[in-house]
Amino acid sequence: MKHRFPGVADGWSRFDAPAGTQMVDQAIDAVAGWMRSPAMACSGGWFDASEATGELVGRARASVGRLFHADPAGVCFGPNMTSLTFAFSRAVAETLRPGDRVIGTRLDHEANVSPWRAACLASGADHVLAPFDAGSGTLPPELVVDLIDERTRWVTLPGASNLLGTAPDLAPIVDAAHAVGARVYVDAVALAPHRRIDVAALGCDAIVSSPYKWYGPHSGVLWVDPDLLDSLPVFKVRPAPDLGPGRFETGMPNYEAIAGVDAAARFLLDEGMDRVAEAEMEVFAPLLRGLQSIDGVTVYGPSGLQGRTPTAAFRVEGVGPADVAKALAAERIAVWDGHNYALEVVDTLGLGDQGGVVRAGLARYLDLDDVQRLLGVVERLAAWS
Ligand SMILES: Cc1ncc(COP(=O)(O)O)c(C=O)c1O
């Protein structure tokens, strides 16, 4: 699989994948091919290039729709998850009233917290964050369900934690929200690279993801239930479309990125997400077990392979996370340290002022040799400290 990813040809072990993956060859080719082609144009005109651009966007919506088992008519493209979520929550804010509630979780990345806090501040609604179980790193559904009542308008959930890898069971929460007429927004950024997502089965009202975490270019994808999409009071310029995904695609879309998103989605569809999940867990199991077995290493998040993605968070006793990351980098192993924008998670774990954690996450281009390299360095650091 490594040969499909030119970005790892330099021999580095790139465990920084949860922050952004290397692009797959066919997505790189699609971006470059689009930019080289005469089709570079704005969509909506009567000439060939403009029609080809419109077709590209339609193709990409269809691919993303297939990837998430969602109606392509709800697929909106944007710069990244954070910008799309701010745009979405700003529209939702217009529909909230004082006394309404938006319920989020402390397991979320800050990009699924701050935009909702801002929407509540602007509208006078209450923003409530459900805790997660700090000991196991899991989010038992009842911790969210118990907060949902008739005041609740939106429930905002993590598909998976970008820091701990926890992938909570969302279905009971979605059902409880819908039972009181609330809607559900899912941040699937850390889930989409690793698991099959079936929006039709899950029944969420909106879901958001970042294709640069699944082998595509830097960009964001937001799916909104098409009826909801058309009814939201979106901030847009007057001539922009009044219906459909164009409502959230403010200004000129990044067509070359959309070409890459289409190709990256097709890569995952061809691979098959169930096969991706299985192959990744074969590499992740030794990583998780290896870290857990080193004296002086504390691993956070779910202790087993169930209910999680292949992302590990850990600390080495006596060595700060940044120093662990530097030592790994000296051996050409890339990881991130700190809070990784999961502010509520590190605070819950009491690590907010301790440098957070070291995060090592898998992608399709990492194999057992990479795992052994990482474990070797961590073992050495733990033995010295
Ligand atoms: C779980 C999660 N949500 C949201 C984001 C923000 O994504 P973006 O960089 O596309 O705004 C990230 C980025 O790391 C993430 O990991």
The ligand as an SDF file (V2000), in Angstrom:
LIG
                    3D

 16 16  0  0  0  0  0  0  0  0999 V2000
  -12.1490   15.3290   15.0650 C   0  0  0  0  0  0  0  0  0  0  0  0
  -11.8080   16.6010   14.3460 C   0  0  0  0  0  0  0  0  0  0  0  0
  -12.7740   17.5070   14.1280 N   0  0  0  0  0  0  0  0  0  0  0  0
  -12.5390   18.6510   13.4860 C   0  0  0  0  0  0  0  0  0  0  0  0
  -11.2770   18.9630   13.0300 C   0  0  0  0  0  0  0  0  0  0  0  0
  -11.0760   20.2420   12.2900 C   0  0  0  0  0  0  0  0  0  0  0  0
  -10.9530   19.9470   10.9280 O   0  0  0  0  0  0  0  0  0  0  0  0
  -10.5030   21.0300    9.8640 P   0  0  0  0  0  0  0  0  0  0  0  0
   -9.0270   21.1540    9.9870 O   0  0  0  0  0  0  0  0  0  0  0  0
  -10.9270   20.4260    8.5540 O   0  0  0  0  0  0  0  0  0  0  0  0
  -11.1980   22.2890   10.1680 O   0  0  0  0  0  0  0  0  0  0  0  0
  -10.2360   18.0830   13.2260 C   0  0  0  0  0  0  0  0  0  0  0  0
   -8.8750   18.4120   12.7850 C   0  0  0  0  0  0  0  0  0  0  0  0
   -7.9020   17.8770   13.2210 O   0  0  0  0  0  0  0  0  0  0  0  0
  -10.5000   16.8580   13.9010 C   0  0  0  0  0  0  0  0  0  0  0  0
   -9.5380   15.9590   14.1190 O   0  0  0  0  0  0  0  0  0  0  0  0
  1  2  1  0
  2  3  1  0
  2 15  2  0
  3  4  2  0
  4  5  1  0
  5  6  1  0
  5 12  2  0
  6  7  1  0
  7  8  1  0
  8  9  2  0
  8 10  1  0
  8 11  1  0
 12 13  1  0
 12 15  1  0
 13 14  2  0
 15 16  1  0
M  END
$$$$
